Amino acid sequence: MNFRFPFNLKKKSNLTTNRELRFRIESRYMLIDLKMEEDGLDTKKWEDLDIDILVKIFQTFDIFELTSGIALVCSTWRYAACDPLLWRTLDLSMLKSNFIKIPLEPYVYVDGRSDKTLTRVLKIALNLSRGNISTLIFHFNLYVSDDQLTYTAERCPRLKRLVLPAWNRIKISGICKAISMWQDLESLTMPSIANPPYIMEEISKNCKKFSELKIMGPCDMFFAHTLANCLPNLKVLSLRCSMLFKDALLIILDGLKHLEVLNISHCILIEVPPPPAPRKVLKELDESILEKACGIRELLTCMDEVCVMCRRTRLDEGLMRWYKYEEGLWKEDEVKSLAI
């Protein structure tokens, strides 16, 4: 059977060539067409293909394929490409910045072409999504600028979950402006930052349904005090694969009275006794911690010396170098709602 493809795709990312995308769409259409012939039904032209079938096909596409030009074929295809089922989640975790590290803030320099690629993908995706995105995921090596974040925030008014592990290029005003527009935000995955009050206060002020937080990096006493003061109603907290001070953990257990799930799996737990005694690494949770944690529904922990992830955390001194490990490992979490 021969099918005539009704349009030419514009050049896009080398992750998926035009020929590959054409083959994928034609293959799916051929399967549908053969099934219709077996059932004795009349086959249809491309432009007459049922909307629900088109949406099913488009659901198998990644973000590069969805933004490759399929919405330009005809009005029917554009209607299908805008279906809310395709845009509940905007997953950009396969897109990384082309960058180099520099000694001064923001400590990374992003290649201009890399920025243009992200901007193009965002503009097309956010236009097609029509404000229906509820989950937004960025790669830990995707360095978003203030302008890109603001543009995204303005077009995702219903956002409930944000995974944004890299903040190097985002200023305080930029992230605060975005948070102020996400009043339905419930879950955030973020890096450890030196000055957490500004973001936690913004969340407390604007996001009344906020309940889940994942911090990718060390948690010290300042961060713990900030969480207890600004987010006392937090229900789920993940600090996995990081350096965690015992006093900070006790502050969290004391201050977050509504905490139901706490994940400290693969953490380096540090105790700092009064001087001149040196700090030490705890090999297990002591009674003072377990007593305060007794009210938590689920305490997730792993401090096993033979555990691969525990060993990696120790090797990286509590600040994971995710780029060294398997692609996608950074997405994992023992808390199902925080895993990607």
BELSUL-V797276 format. One record per residue. N is the residue number from 0. RES is the residue in three letters. SS is DSSP state (@ for helix, = for strand, . for the rest). PHI is phi in whole degrees, 0 to 359 (999 if undefined). OMEGA is omega in whole degrees, -180 to 180 (999 if undefined). Layout:
BEGIN
n=N res=RES ss=SS phi=PHI omega=OMEGA
n=N res=RES ss=SS phi=PHI omega=OMEGA
END
This chain:
BEGIN
n=0 res=MET ss=. phi=999 omega=-179
n=1 res=ASN ss=. phi=249 omega=179
n=2 res=PHE ss=. phi=237 omega=-179
n=3 res=ARG ss=. phi=258 omega=-178
n=4 res=PHE ss=. phi=286 omega=-167
n=5 res=PRO ss=. phi=276 omega=180
n=6 res=PHE ss=. phi=198 omega=177
n=7 res=ASN ss=. phi=254 omega=180
n=8 res=LEU ss=. phi=283 omega=175
n=9 res=LYS ss=. phi=284 omega=-180
n=10 res=LYS ss=. phi=297 omega=-179
n=11 res=LYS ss=. phi=219 omega=-176
n=12 res=SER ss=. phi=300 omega=178
n=13 res=ASN ss=. phi=287 omega=177
n=14 res=LEU ss=. phi=294 omega=178
n=15 res=THR ss=. phi=219 omega=-180
n=16 res=THR ss=. phi=283 omega=178
n=17 res=ASN ss=@ phi=302 omega=-179
n=18 res=ARG ss=@ phi=297 omega=179
n=19 res=GLU ss=@ phi=294 omega=-180
n=20 res=LEU ss=@ phi=294 omega=178
n=21 res=ARG ss=@ phi=300 omega=-180
n=22 res=PHE ss=@ phi=297 omega=-179
n=23 res=ARG ss=@ phi=297 omega=-179
n=24 res=ILE ss=@ phi=293 omega=-180
n=25 res=GLU ss=@ phi=298 omega=-180
n=26 res=SER ss=@ phi=298 omega=180
n=27 res=ARG ss=@ phi=294 omega=180
n=28 res=TYR ss=@ phi=294 omega=180
n=29 res=MET ss=@ phi=297 omega=178
n=30 res=LEU ss=@ phi=297 omega=178
n=31 res=ILE ss=@ phi=296 omega=-178
n=32 res=ASP ss=@ phi=295 omega=178
n=33 res=LEU ss=@ phi=296 omega=179
n=34 res=LYS ss=@ phi=296 omega=179
n=35 res=MET ss=@ phi=294 omega=178
n=36 res=GLU ss=@ phi=294 omega=178
n=37 res=GLU ss=@ phi=298 omega=-179
n=38 res=ASP ss=. phi=274 omega=178
n=39 res=GLY ss=. phi=76 omega=-179
n=40 res=LEU ss=. phi=261 omega=178
n=41 res=ASP ss=. phi=288 omega=176
n=42 res=THR ss=. phi=283 omega=-177
n=43 res=LYS ss=. phi=240 omega=174
n=44 res=LYS ss=. phi=284 omega=179
n=45 res=TRP ss=@ phi=309 omega=-175
n=46 res=GLU ss=@ phi=290 omega=180
n=47 res=ASP ss=@ phi=259 omega=-178
n=48 res=LEU ss=. phi=298 omega=-176
n=49 res=ASP ss=. phi=302 omega=-178
n=50 res=ILE ss=@ phi=302 omega=-178
n=51 res=ASP ss=@ phi=298 omega=179
n=52 res=ILE ss=@ phi=291 omega=178
n=53 res=LEU ss=@ phi=300 omega=180
n=54 res=VAL ss=@ phi=298 omega=178
n=55 res=LYS ss=@ phi=301 omega=178
n=56 res=ILE ss=@ phi=295 omega=-177
n=57 res=PHE ss=@ phi=295 omega=179
n=58 res=GLN ss=. phi=294 omega=178
n=59 res=THR ss=. phi=274 omega=-176
n=60 res=PHE ss=. phi=271 omega=172
n=61 res=ASP ss=. phi=273 omega=-173
n=62 res=ILE ss=@ phi=295 omega=180
n=63 res=PHE ss=@ phi=291 omega=179
n=64 res=GLU ss=@ phi=288 omega=180
n=65 res=LEU ss=@ phi=294 omega=-178
n=66 res=THR ss=. phi=257 omega=-175
n=67 res=SER ss=. phi=276 omega=-180
n=68 res=GLY ss=. phi=127 omega=-179
n=69 res=ILE ss=@ phi=296 omega=-180
n=70 res=ALA ss=@ phi=287 omega=-178
n=71 res=LEU ss=@ phi=266 omega=-176
n=72 res=VAL ss=. phi=296 omega=-179
n=73 res=CYS ss=. phi=194 omega=-177
n=74 res=SER ss=@ phi=296 omega=180
n=75 res=THR ss=@ phi=295 omega=-179
n=76 res=TRP ss=@ phi=292 omega=178
n=77 res=ARG ss=@ phi=293 omega=178
n=78 res=TYR ss=@ phi=300 omega=179
n=79 res=ALA ss=@ phi=294 omega=-178
n=80 res=ALA ss=@ phi=291 omega=179
n=81 res=CYS ss=. phi=260 omega=-177
n=82 res=ASP ss=. phi=299 omega=-179
n=83 res=PRO ss=@ phi=303 omega=179
n=84 res=LEU ss=@ phi=299 omega=-179
n=85 res=LEU ss=@ phi=278 omega=-168
n=86 res=TRP ss=. phi=235 omega=173
n=87 res=ARG ss=. phi=295 omega=178
n=88 res=THR ss== phi=235 omega=171
n=89 res=LEU ss== phi=255 omega=-175
n=90 res=ASP ss== phi=260 omega=179
n=91 res=LEU ss== phi=255 omega=-175
n=92 res=SER ss=. phi=287 omega=176
n=93 res=MET ss=. phi=264 omega=-179
n=94 res=LEU ss=. phi=250 omega=-180
n=95 res=LYS ss=. phi=242 omega=175
n=96 res=SER ss=. phi=282 omega=170
n=97 res=ASN ss=. phi=268 omega=-169
n=98 res=PHE ss== phi=221 omega=169
n=99 res=ILE ss== phi=230 omega=178
n=100 res=LYS ss== phi=278 omega=179
n=101 res=ILE ss=. phi=231 omega=-173
n=102 res=PRO ss=. phi=284 omega=-177
n=103 res=LEU ss=. phi=247 omega=178
n=104 res=GLU ss=. phi=302 omega=4
n=105 res=PRO ss=. phi=275 omega=175
n=106 res=TYR ss=. phi=72 omega=172
n=107 res=VAL ss== phi=221 omega=172
n=108 res=TYR ss== phi=243 omega=-177
n=109 res=VAL ss== phi=259 omega=179
n=110 res=ASP ss=. phi=300 omega=-177
n=111 res=GLY ss=@ phi=300 omega=179
n=112 res=ARG ss=@ phi=295 omega=177
n=113 res=SER ss=@ phi=296 omega=177
n=114 res=ASP ss=@ phi=298 omega=-179
n=115 res=LYS ss=@ phi=296 omega=178
n=116 res=THR ss=@ phi=298 omega=179
n=117 res=LEU ss=@ phi=297 omega=-180
n=118 res=THR ss=@ phi=299 omega=180
n=119 res=ARG ss=@ phi=297 omega=180
n=120 res=VAL ss=@ phi=298 omega=179
n=121 res=LEU ss=@ phi=298 omega=-177
n=122 res=LYS ss=@ phi=297 omega=-179
n=123 res=ILE ss=@ phi=292 omega=-177
n=124 res=ALA ss=@ phi=296 omega=-178
n=125 res=LEU ss=@ phi=290 omega=175
n=126 res=ASN ss=@ phi=292 omega=180
n=127 res=LEU ss=@ phi=289 omega=-175
n=128 res=SER ss=@ phi=289 omega=178
n=129 res=ARG ss=. phi=53 omega=175
n=130 res=GLY ss=. phi=78 omega=-175
n=131 res=ASN ss=. phi=266 omega=-178
n=132 res=ILE ss=. phi=288 omega=177
n=133 res=SER ss=. phi=247 omega=178
n=134 res=THR ss== phi=230 omega=-178
n=135 res=LEU ss== phi=232 omega=-174
n=136 res=ILE ss== phi=236 omega=175
n=137 res=PHE ss== phi=246 omega=176
n=138 res=HIS ss=. phi=289 omega=-179
n=139 res=PHE ss=. phi=291 omega=174
n=140 res=ASN ss=. phi=248 omega=174
n=141 res=LEU ss=. phi=251 omega=-172
n=142 res=TYR ss=. phi=264 omega=-176
n=143 res=VAL ss=. phi=278 omega=177
n=144 res=SER ss=. phi=269 omega=177
n=145 res=ASP ss=@ phi=302 omega=-179
n=146 res=ASP ss=@ phi=298 omega=180
n=147 res=GLN ss=@ phi=294 omega=180
n=148 res=LEU ss=@ phi=293 omega=179
n=149 res=THR ss=@ phi=296 omega=178
n=150 res=TYR ss=@ phi=303 omega=-180
n=151 res=THR ss=@ phi=292 omega=-178
n=152 res=ALA ss=@ phi=300 omega=-179
n=153 res=GLU ss=@ phi=295 omega=-176
n=154 res=ARG ss=. phi=251 omega=176
n=155 res=CYS ss=. phi=232 omega=-174
n=156 res=PRO ss=. phi=292 omega=-177
n=157 res=ARG ss=. phi=257 omega=-175
n=158 res=LEU ss=. phi=298 omega=178
n=159 res=LYS ss=. phi=246 omega=-179
n=160 res=ARG ss== phi=226 omega=178
n=161 res=LEU ss== phi=235 omega=173
n=162 res=VAL ss== phi=247 omega=-175
n=163 res=LEU ss== phi=222 omega=-173
n=164 res=PRO ss=. phi=283 omega=-177
n=165 res=ALA ss=. phi=240 omega=-178
n=166 res=TRP ss=. phi=244 omega=-172
n=167 res=ASN ss=. phi=307 omega=-174
n=168 res=ARG ss=. phi=262 omega=-177
n=169 res=ILE ss=. phi=260 omega=178
n=170 res=LYS ss=. phi=278 omega=179
n=171 res=ILE ss=@ phi=304 omega=-179
n=172 res=SER ss=@ phi=297 omega=-178
n=173 res=GLY ss=@ phi=292 omega=-179
n=174 res=ILE ss=@ phi=289 omega=178
n=175 res=CYS ss=@ phi=294 omega=178
n=176 res=LYS ss=@ phi=297 omega=179
n=177 res=ALA ss=@ phi=295 omega=-179
n=178 res=ILE ss=@ phi=299 omega=-179
n=179 res=SER ss=@ phi=295 omega=179
n=180 res=MET ss=@ phi=268 omega=-178
n=181 res=TRP ss=. phi=254 omega=-175
n=182 res=GLN ss=. phi=287 omega=177
n=183 res=ASP ss=. phi=264 omega=-176
n=184 res=LEU ss=. phi=298 omega=-179
n=185 res=GLU ss=. phi=243 omega=-172
n=186 res=SER ss== phi=220 omega=-180
n=187 res=LEU ss== phi=221 omega=169
n=188 res=THR ss== phi=249 omega=-172
n=189 res=MET ss== phi=218 omega=175
n=190 res=PRO ss== phi=279 omega=170
n=191 res=SER ss=. phi=288 omega=-178
n=192 res=ILE ss=. phi=233 omega=-175
n=193 res=ALA ss=. phi=286 omega=-176
n=194 res=ASN ss=. phi=233 omega=-173
n=195 res=PRO ss=. phi=287 omega=-175
n=196 res=PRO ss=@ phi=305 omega=-174
n=197 res=TYR ss=@ phi=299 omega=-179
n=198 res=ILE ss=@ phi=282 omega=-180
n=199 res=MET ss=@ phi=292 omega=177
n=200 res=GLU ss=@ phi=293 omega=179
n=201 res=GLU ss=@ phi=294 omega=177
n=202 res=ILE ss=@ phi=296 omega=-180
n=203 res=SER ss=@ phi=300 omega=-177
n=204 res=LYS ss=@ phi=283 omega=-170
n=205 res=ASN ss=@ phi=251 omega=-171
n=206 res=CYS ss=. phi=249 omega=-173
n=207 res=LYS ss=. phi=288 omega=180
n=208 res=LYS ss=. phi=261 omega=-174
n=209 res=PHE ss=. phi=296 omega=-175
n=210 res=SER ss=. phi=217 omega=-175
n=211 res=GLU ss== phi=232 omega=179
n=212 res=LEU ss== phi=219 omega=173
n=213 res=LYS ss== phi=236 omega=179
n=214 res=ILE ss== phi=250 omega=179
n=215 res=MET ss== phi=262 omega=-178
n=216 res=GLY ss=. phi=150 omega=-176
n=217 res=PRO ss=. phi=299 omega=177
n=218 res=CYS ss== phi=238 omega=179
n=219 res=ASP ss=. phi=259 omega=-176
n=220 res=MET ss=@ phi=294 omega=179
n=221 res=PHE ss=@ phi=298 omega=179
n=222 res=PHE ss=@ phi=296 omega=-179
n=223 res=ALA ss=@ phi=297 omega=178
n=224 res=HIS ss=@ phi=299 omega=180
n=225 res=THR ss=@ phi=297 omega=178
n=226 res=LEU ss=@ phi=299 omega=-178
n=227 res=ALA ss=@ phi=296 omega=-177
n=228 res=ASN ss=@ phi=280 omega=-172
n=229 res=CYS ss=@ phi=262 omega=-176
n=230 res=LEU ss=. phi=234 omega=-176
n=231 res=PRO ss=. phi=294 omega=-179
n=232 res=ASN ss=. phi=263 omega=180
n=233 res=LEU ss=. phi=301 omega=-177
n=234 res=LYS ss=. phi=254 omega=-177
n=235 res=VAL ss== phi=229 omega=-180
n=236 res=LEU ss== phi=221 omega=176
n=237 res=SER ss== phi=240 omega=178
n=238 res=LEU ss=. phi=237 omega=-171
n=239 res=ARG ss=. phi=304 omega=174
n=240 res=CYS ss=. phi=56 omega=180
n=241 res=SER ss== phi=212 omega=174
n=242 res=MET ss== phi=274 omega=-177
n=243 res=LEU ss== phi=229 omega=178
n=244 res=PHE ss== phi=278 omega=-178
n=245 res=LYS ss=@ phi=303 omega=180
n=246 res=ASP ss=@ phi=298 omega=177
n=247 res=ALA ss=@ phi=294 omega=178
n=248 res=LEU ss=@ phi=297 omega=179
n=249 res=LEU ss=@ phi=295 omega=177
n=250 res=ILE ss=@ phi=297 omega=179
n=251 res=ILE ss=@ phi=298 omega=-179
n=252 res=LEU ss=@ phi=293 omega=178
n=253 res=ASP ss=@ phi=282 omega=-170
n=254 res=GLY ss=@ phi=273 omega=-178
n=255 res=LEU ss=. phi=264 omega=-173
n=256 res=LYS ss=. phi=292 omega=-177
n=257 res=HIS ss=. phi=260 omega=-178
n=258 res=LEU ss=. phi=295 omega=-180
n=259 res=GLU ss=. phi=254 omega=-178
n=260 res=VAL ss== phi=228 omega=177
n=261 res=LEU ss== phi=230 omega=-180
n=262 res=ASN ss== phi=250 omega=175
n=263 res=ILE ss=. phi=239 omega=179
n=264 res=SER ss=. phi=299 omega=174
n=265 res=HIS ss=. phi=66 omega=178
n=266 res=CYS ss=. phi=277 omega=167
n=267 res=ILE ss== phi=268 omega=-177
n=268 res=LEU ss== phi=266 omega=-174
n=269 res=ILE ss== phi=253 omega=173
n=270 res=GLU ss== phi=251 omega=-179
n=271 res=VAL ss=. phi=245 omega=179
n=272 res=PRO ss=. phi=286 omega=178
n=273 res=PRO ss=. phi=301 omega=179
n=274 res=PRO ss=. phi=297 omega=9
n=275 res=PRO ss=. phi=267 omega=-178
n=276 res=ALA ss=. phi=296 omega=-180
n=277 res=PRO ss=. phi=282 omega=175
n=278 res=ARG ss=. phi=293 omega=-180
n=279 res=LYS ss== phi=220 omega=179
n=280 res=VAL ss== phi=266 omega=179
n=281 res=LEU ss=. phi=281 omega=179
n=282 res=LYS ss=. phi=264 omega=176
n=283 res=GLU ss=. phi=203 omega=179
n=284 res=LEU ss=. phi=285 omega=-179
n=285 res=ASP ss=. phi=273 omega=-174
n=286 res=GLU ss=@ phi=297 omega=-179
n=287 res=SER ss=@ phi=297 omega=178
n=288 res=ILE ss=@ phi=285 omega=-177
n=289 res=LEU ss=@ phi=298 omega=180
n=290 res=GLU ss=@ phi=295 omega=-180
n=291 res=LYS ss=@ phi=287 omega=-178
n=292 res=ALA ss=@ phi=271 omega=-174
n=293 res=CYS ss=@ phi=296 omega=-179
n=294 res=GLY ss=@ phi=274 omega=-179
n=295 res=ILE ss=. phi=277 omega=-178
n=296 res=ARG ss=. phi=296 omega=-176
n=297 res=GLU ss== phi=217 omega=175
n=298 res=LEU ss== phi=252 omega=-177
n=299 res=LEU ss== phi=260 omega=-177
n=300 res=THR ss=. phi=212 omega=174
n=301 res=CYS ss=. phi=210 omega=179
n=302 res=MET ss=. phi=229 omega=-175
n=303 res=ASP ss=. phi=277 omega=-178
n=304 res=GLU ss=. phi=295 omega=-180
n=305 res=VAL ss=. phi=265 omega=179
n=306 res=CYS ss=. phi=291 omega=-178
n=307 res=VAL ss=@ phi=299 omega=-177
n=308 res=MET ss=@ phi=290 omega=176
n=309 res=CYS ss=@ phi=296 omega=179
n=310 res=ARG ss=@ phi=295 omega=179
n=311 res=ARG ss=@ phi=294 omega=178
n=312 res=THR ss=@ phi=297 omega=178
n=313 res=ARG ss=@ phi=295 omega=180
n=314 res=LEU ss=@ phi=298 omega=-179
n=315 res=ASP ss=. phi=269 omega=176
n=316 res=GLU ss=. phi=57 omega=174
n=317 res=GLY ss=. phi=82 omega=176
n=318 res=LEU ss== phi=231 omega=-170
n=319 res=MET ss=. phi=298 omega=171
n=320 res=ARG ss=. phi=265 omega=-172
n=321 res=TRP ss=@ phi=299 omega=-178
n=322 res=TYR ss=@ phi=296 omega=-179
n=323 res=LYS ss=@ phi=281 omega=-170
n=324 res=TYR ss=. phi=250 omega=-177
n=325 res=GLU ss=. phi=302 omega=179
n=326 res=GLU ss=. phi=298 omega=179
n=327 res=GLY ss=. phi=93 omega=-180
n=328 res=LEU ss=@ phi=297 omega=-179
n=329 res=TRP ss=@ phi=296 omega=-178
n=330 res=LYS ss=@ phi=281 omega=-173
n=331 res=GLU ss=. phi=286 omega=174
n=332 res=ASP ss=. phi=199 omega=178
n=333 res=GLU ss=. phi=292 omega=174
n=334 res=VAL ss=. phi=274 omega=-172
n=335 res=LYS ss=@ phi=303 omega=-176
n=336 res=SER ss=@ phi=289 omega=180
n=337 res=LEU ss=@ phi=257 omega=177
n=338 res=ALA ss=. phi=285 omega=-179
n=339 res=ILE ss=. phi=246 omega=999
END
